[in-house]
Amino acid sequence: MSLEDLNEDVQESYSAFGDELSVSLDRETKNELALLETALEPEETDELVRRAVHMLFQTTVETGTLDFHLRSGFDVTYDEYLSGMTFDEMTGGDQYPSMDDERRYQF
């Protein structure tokens, strides 16, 4: 997989969401959401869900979990995704041919 594959998958997922997302909740999640809604008094429950997604995203970025999964699945990091190019492309490391050990020191 590559950076292009990641971009395609993200765009596909984004398009699939639309404006509404139906989520089923288990008993524990309902209880926690009800307590948060009562305590924080948001205008809509949707606001708490949006905050939860932001917090989960931030946590996975800060702990390196997102990079781990991106590297495992697409061989890129979040920084590479944001910049739109791989580290090798940024540094010019992909410009040079691979080294041939037999001919390395020949001029």
Helices and strands as residue ranges (DSSP letters): H 3-17, H 27-40, H 45-63, H 65-74, H 78-83, H 87-91
